[in-house]
Amino acid sequence: MDAYIFLAVVGLAAGFAGGLLGIGGSVILIPAMNELFGYHQHVHQGAAMIVNFFVVAPAAVQHARANAIAWPVVKGMAPAAVIAVIVGVFVSELPFFAGSGQAYLVLLFAGFIAYVAAVDLYRMTSRSVVESTSGFGPQNVSPWKAGLLVGVPTGITAGLLGVGGGIIMVPLQRRVLHVPLRIAIANSATTIIVLSLVGAATKNYALITEGLMTPWWTTFRLAGVLIPTAMIGATIGSKLVHVLPVKHIRFAFIGLMLVFAVRLFLRAWSMP
């Protein structure tokens, strides 16, 4: 029972981070579930992908009210991301990642978290890195460029690792499409609404039909504990993103990701 109470608190933190940074929150949810319930990577990815929708939905509403969504960019990214997430899920279900192969998926996820944290830290601390957003106009963004260079890598990553994809989508928008940070966060949350629905349905269908989840409702039970507090956190975080500077919060988030990455690396190496 104590584990589920703590899990509800984790949902609040993941929702807040998701709303503030335009991510689904899986980088917090999956490591936390692994710590609480053991390293059932596939099952926890399935639960996190369900929760992602309930994190980004209230966030997207707040961003829409603030007129922060660049719809031409979203319309370019979303279709490609949806197709790619299905591919990513099927790759994650390959025999290589089954049974003891879950350790490879844990290692891949840990490496992903560490990489994103390191890159984000470098970009925040290096004066030599300048991400130009001058002259940005949604109407000037090529839908093909948004889809291929942002949507596809986001979808593959989301499907393979069970993340919302925002942790890839936000920096790619800034670097490739020159989208300002707050608009990139809003675009990410909006795109993940569709991405998370398709990804969660595909992942959980695979878990049930392939017999990788017993009982079949395991992911839904975990998601049911996380969703209420995650939605509260997402609503708060998405309101603050248009008011507060995110630099200090991003530093705290980077530290949290690095801690989780180290723990995941250690656990993966010790798995049989």
KEKE-209963 format. One line per 5 residues: number of its first residue (from 1); their letters; for each residue x negated, y negated, z of C-alpha. Coordinates in nm, 4 decimals. Each point is the difference from the previous one (the first is absolute). Example, Ala and Ser with C-alpha at 12.3 -4.5 7.8 and 13.67 -1.06 7.14 Angstrom:
1) as) -1.2300/0.4500/0.7800 ~ -0.1370/-0.3440/-0.0660 .
This chain:
1) mdayi) 0.0000/0.0000/0.0000 ~ -0.2828/-0.2406/0.0861 ~ -0.1474/0.0598/-0.3459 ~ 0.3217/-0.1110/-0.1673 ~ 0.0192/-0.3116/0.2168 .
6) flavv) -0.3545/-0.0850/-0.1028 ~ 0.0933/0.0771/-0.3601 ~ 0.2780/-0.2592/0.0191 ~ -0.2579/-0.2568/0.1138 ~ -0.2209/0.1032/-0.2915 .
11) glaag) 0.2964/-0.0636/-0.2292 ~ 0.0279/-0.3536/0.1330 ~ -0.3705/-0.0647/-0.0640 ~ 0.0123/0.1553/-0.3469 ~ 0.3095/-0.1996/-0.0898 .
16) faggl) -0.1570/-0.3225/0.1190 ~ -0.3176/0.0654/-0.2007 ~ 0.2095/0.0990/-0.2993 ~ 0.2109/-0.3122/0.0093 ~ -0.2970/-0.2274/0.0544 .
21) lgigg) -0.2368/0.1539/-0.2547 ~ 0.2367/0.1388/-0.2656 ~ -0.0817/0.3668/0.0658 ~ 0.2178/0.2987/0.0885 ~ -0.1768/0.0671/0.3290 .
26) svili) -0.1218/0.3535/-0.0753 ~ -0.3607/-0.0873/0.0846 ~ 0.1231/-0.0323/0.3578 ~ 0.2781/0.2600/-0.0020 ~ -0.1879/0.2996/-0.1414 .
31) pamne) -0.3086/-0.0165/0.2270 ~ 0.2266/-0.0618/0.3018 ~ 0.2179/0.3048/-0.0774 ~ -0.3133/0.2080/-0.0527 ~ -0.1231/-0.1024/0.3443 .
36) lfgyh) 0.3343/0.0695/0.1687 ~ 0.1125/0.3207/-0.1702 ~ -0.3114/0.1541/-0.1554 ~ -0.1368/-0.0272/-0.3493 ~ 0.2929/0.0946/-0.2218 .
41) qhvhq) -0.1012/-0.2388/-0.2742 ~ 0.2633/0.0923/-0.2599 ~ 0.2900/-0.0139/0.2464 ~ -0.1109/-0.3311/0.1440 ~ -0.0418/-0.1450/-0.3477 .
46) gaami) 0.3579/0.1032/-0.0763 ~ 0.1292/-0.1724/0.3141 ~ -0.2044/-0.3138/-0.0594 ~ 0.1238/-0.0306/-0.3572 ~ 0.3600/-0.0025/0.1284 .
51) vnffv) -0.0805/-0.2695/0.2559 ~ -0.1752/-0.2137/-0.2627 ~ 0.3346/-0.0854/-0.1577 ~ 0.1452/-0.1206/0.3301 ~ -0.3100/-0.2106/0.0654 .
56) vapaa) -0.0014/-0.1818/-0.3331 ~ 0.3773/-0.0427/-0.0456 ~ 0.0494/-0.2588/0.2793 ~ -0.3339/-0.1573/-0.0928 ~ 0.1087/-0.0432/-0.3624 .
61) vqhar) 0.3208/-0.1698/0.1168 ~ -0.2021/-0.2546/0.1975 ~ -0.2348/-0.0602/-0.2948 ~ 0.2967/-0.0497/-0.2335 ~ 0.1478/-0.2572/0.2369 .
66) anaia) -0.3330/-0.1825/-0.0070 ~ -0.0004/0.0112/-0.3837 ~ -0.3427/0.1650/0.0147 ~ 0.0593/0.2870/-0.2453 ~ -0.1432/-0.0301/-0.3526 .
71) wpvvk) 0.2535/0.2185/-0.1796 ~ -0.1835/0.0242/-0.3363 ~ -0.2987/0.1506/0.1834 ~ 0.2206/0.2443/0.1915 ~ 0.1786/0.1083/-0.3187 .
76) gmapa) -0.3376/0.0748/-0.1566 ~ -0.1398/0.1972/0.2948 ~ 0.3017/0.1989/0.1164 ~ 0.0719/0.2335/-0.2979 ~ -0.3634/0.1047/-0.0357 .
81) aviav) -0.0358/0.0479/0.3761 ~ 0.3114/0.2200/0.0161 ~ -0.1275/0.2331/-0.2735 ~ -0.3464/0.0105/0.1551 ~ 0.1262/0.0827/0.3508 .
86) ivgvf) 0.1657/0.3167/-0.1314 ~ -0.3308/0.1036/-0.1561 ~ -0.1814/-0.0761/0.3255 ~ 0.2402/0.2139/0.2045 ~ -0.0402/0.2979/-0.2314 .
91) vselp) -0.3790/-0.0313/0.0207 ~ 0.0227/-0.0001/0.3816 ~ 0.1969/0.3267/-0.0156 ~ -0.2664/0.1856/-0.1980 ~ -0.1307/0.3203/0.1655 .
96) ffags) -0.3309/-0.1753/0.0621 ~ 0.1706/-0.2172/0.2630 ~ 0.2112/0.2799/0.1564 ~ -0.0716/0.1885/0.3261 ~ -0.3558/-0.0670/0.1116 .
101) gqayl) -0.0272/-0.2288/-0.3024 ~ 0.1918/-0.2577/0.2038 ~ -0.3382/-0.0907/0.1455 ~ -0.0982/-0.1362/-0.3404 ~ 0.3140/-0.2115/-0.0082 .
106) vllfa) -0.0774/-0.1307/0.3499 ~ -0.3547/-0.0835/-0.1094 ~ 0.1307/-0.1716/-0.3120 ~ 0.2439/-0.2025/0.2070 ~ -0.2719/-0.0928/0.2511 .
111) gfiay) -0.2319/-0.1079/-0.2795 ~ 0.2785/-0.2044/-0.1542 ~ 0.0703/-0.1827/0.3277 ~ -0.3707/-0.0653/0.0624 ~ -0.0520/-0.1276/-0.3551 .
116) vaavd) 0.2952/-0.2398/0.0135 ~ -0.1041/-0.1288/0.3424 ~ -0.3601/-0.0539/-0.1097 ~ 0.0957/-0.1790/-0.3211 ~ 0.2533/-0.2191/0.1792 .
121) lyrmt) -0.2546/-0.0880/0.2702 ~ -0.2592/-0.0863/-0.2635 ~ 0.2412/-0.2231/-0.1872 ~ 0.0968/-0.1830/0.3175 ~ -0.3566/-0.0594/0.1174 .
126) srsvv) -0.1882/-0.0578/-0.3249 ~ -0.0141/-0.3547/-0.1266 ~ -0.1132/0.1271/-0.3375 ~ 0.3330/0.1709/-0.0676 ~ 0.2485/-0.2444/-0.1446 .
131) estsg) 0.3376/0.1285/-0.1170 ~ 0.1376/-0.2615/-0.2354 ~ 0.3756/-0.0517/-0.0022 ~ -0.0052/-0.3372/-0.1725 ~ 0.2446/-0.0408/-0.2820 .
136) fgpqn) 0.1989/0.3080/0.0977 ~ 0.3380/0.0243/-0.1663 ~ 0.2175/0.3149/0.0046 ~ 0.0998/-0.0601/-0.3610 ~ -0.3667/0.0181/-0.1045 .
141) vspwk) -0.0557/0.3499/0.1415 ~ 0.0028/0.2802/-0.2568 ~ 0.2430/0.2790/0.1060 ~ -0.2352/0.2556/-0.1557 ~ -0.2948/-0.1343/0.1971 .
146) agllv) 0.2009/0.0003/0.3222 ~ 0.1198/0.3547/-0.0644 ~ -0.3239/0.1634/-0.1120 ~ -0.2492/-0.1812/0.2231 ~ 0.2115/-0.0326/0.3144 .
151) gvptg) 0.3042/0.2266/-0.0229 ~ -0.1756/0.3203/-0.1107 ~ -0.2826/0.0060/0.2607 ~ 0.2506/-0.0996/0.2677 ~ 0.2378/0.2815/-0.0884 .
156) itagl) -0.2712/0.2664/-0.0235 ~ -0.1406/-0.1020/0.3387 ~ 0.3458/-0.0123/0.1591 ~ 0.0972/0.3435/-0.1255 ~ -0.3296/0.1688/0.0792 .
161) lgvgg) -0.0507/-0.1416/0.3498 ~ 0.3558/-0.0754/0.1103 ~ -0.0581/-0.3731/0.0415 ~ 0.2351/-0.2766/-0.1066 ~ -0.2539/-0.1327/-0.2474 .
166) giimv) -0.0063/-0.3598/0.1153 ~ -0.3501/0.0374/0.1377 ~ -0.1089/0.0472/-0.3632 ~ 0.2610/-0.2167/-0.1690 ~ -0.0640/-0.3223/0.1914 .
171) plqrr) -0.3767/-0.0259/-0.0647 ~ 0.0398/0.1162/-0.3623 ~ 0.2567/-0.2709/-0.0672 ~ -0.2371/-0.2593/0.1402 ~ -0.3030/0.1229/-0.1906 .
176) vlhvp) 0.1530/0.1078/-0.3316 ~ 0.3072/-0.2233/-0.0345 ~ -0.1208/-0.2962/0.2130 ~ 0.3168/0.0042/0.2104 ~ -0.0095/-0.2124/0.3201 .
181) lriai) -0.0097/0.2064/0.3192 ~ 0.3480/-0.0734/0.1333 ~ 0.1606/0.0668/-0.3374 ~ -0.2056/0.3190/-0.0400 ~ 0.1286/0.1201/0.3387 .
186) ansat) 0.3603/-0.0740/-0.1020 ~ -0.0440/0.1728/-0.3375 ~ -0.1512/0.3029/0.1694 ~ 0.2829/0.0423/0.2502 ~ 0.2588/-0.0328/-0.2766 .
191) tiivl) -0.1705/0.2544/-0.2276 ~ -0.0399/0.2511/0.2827 ~ 0.3795/0.0121/0.0443 ~ 0.0333/0.2036/-0.3194 ~ -0.3411/0.1645/0.0287 .
196) slvga) 0.0682/0.1331/0.3501 ~ 0.3421/0.1426/-0.0909 ~ -0.1368/0.1961/-0.2941 ~ -0.3153/0.1037/0.1852 ~ 0.1863/0.1148/0.3131 .
201) atkny) 0.2551/0.1985/-0.2012 ~ -0.2711/0.1689/-0.2085 ~ -0.2262/0.0800/0.2969 ~ 0.2734/0.1379/0.2244 ~ 0.1511/0.2040/-0.2821 .
206) alite) -0.3419/0.1557/-0.0590 ~ -0.0475/0.0730/0.3712 ~ 0.3394/0.1706/0.0288 ~ -0.0063/0.2018/-0.3224 ~ -0.3583/0.1175/0.0469 .
211) glmtp) 0.0617/0.1022/0.3616 ~ -0.2653/-0.2343/0.1378 ~ 0.2331/-0.1480/0.2612 ~ 0.1735/0.2071/0.2697 ~ 0.2653/-0.0884/0.0982 .
216) wwttf) 0.1005/-0.1966/-0.3094 ~ 0.1224/-0.3009/0.1969 ~ -0.3339/-0.0649/0.1769 ~ -0.0880/-0.3129/-0.1994 ~ 0.3493/-0.1415/0.0440 .
221) rlagv) -0.0196/0.0432/0.3787 ~ -0.3311/-0.1859/0.0134 ~ 0.1301/-0.2695/-0.2337 ~ 0.3149/-0.0383/0.2100 ~ -0.2102/-0.0891/0.3044 .
226) lipta) -0.2157/-0.2467/-0.1945 ~ 0.2558/-0.1803/-0.2151 ~ 0.1884/-0.2155/0.2585 ~ -0.3100/-0.1575/0.1546 ~ -0.1780/-0.0196/-0.3362 .
231) migat) 0.2871/-0.2079/-0.1403 ~ -0.0167/-0.2355/0.2986 ~ -0.3744/-0.0410/-0.0400 ~ 0.0303/-0.0535/-0.3758 ~ 0.2596/-0.2731/0.0441 .
236) igskl) -0.2218/-0.1846/0.2476 ~ -0.3177/0.0413/-0.2045 ~ 0.1587/-0.1097/-0.3282 ~ 0.1319/-0.3166/0.1619 ~ -0.3390/-0.0864/0.1449 .
241) vhvlp) -0.1862/0.0509/-0.3297 ~ 0.1512/-0.3235/-0.1291 ~ -0.0860/-0.1911/0.3177 ~ -0.3251/0.1284/0.1516 ~ -0.3490/0.0359/-0.1450 .
246) vkhir) -0.0706/0.3698/-0.0448 ~ -0.3792/-0.0065/0.0375 ~ -0.0212/0.0924/0.3685 ~ 0.2668/0.2665/-0.0308 ~ -0.1780/0.1471/-0.3010 .
251) fafig) -0.3195/0.0258/0.2054 ~ 0.1888/0.1938/0.2685 ~ 0.1546/0.2224/-0.2649 ~ -0.3402/0.0704/-0.1547 ~ -0.1333/0.1045/0.3406 .
256) lmlvf) 0.2955/0.2326/0.0488 ~ -0.0535/0.1611/-0.3411 ~ -0.3684/0.0597/0.0708 ~ 0.0794/0.1700/0.3323 ~ 0.2552/0.2271/-0.1661 .
261) avrlf) -0.2406/0.0779/-0.2849 ~ -0.2743/0.1131/0.2397 ~ 0.2424/0.2200/0.1963 ~ 0.1348/0.1532/-0.3199 ~ -0.3517/0.0739/-0.1284 .
266) lraws) -0.0926/0.1729/0.3257 ~ 0.3220/0.2004/0.0075 ~ -0.0242/0.1059/-0.3656 ~ -0.3547/0.1331/0.0476 ~ 0.1168/0.2070/0.2980 .
271) mp) 0.2977/0.1555/-0.1826 ~ -0.0452/0.3675/-0.0955 .
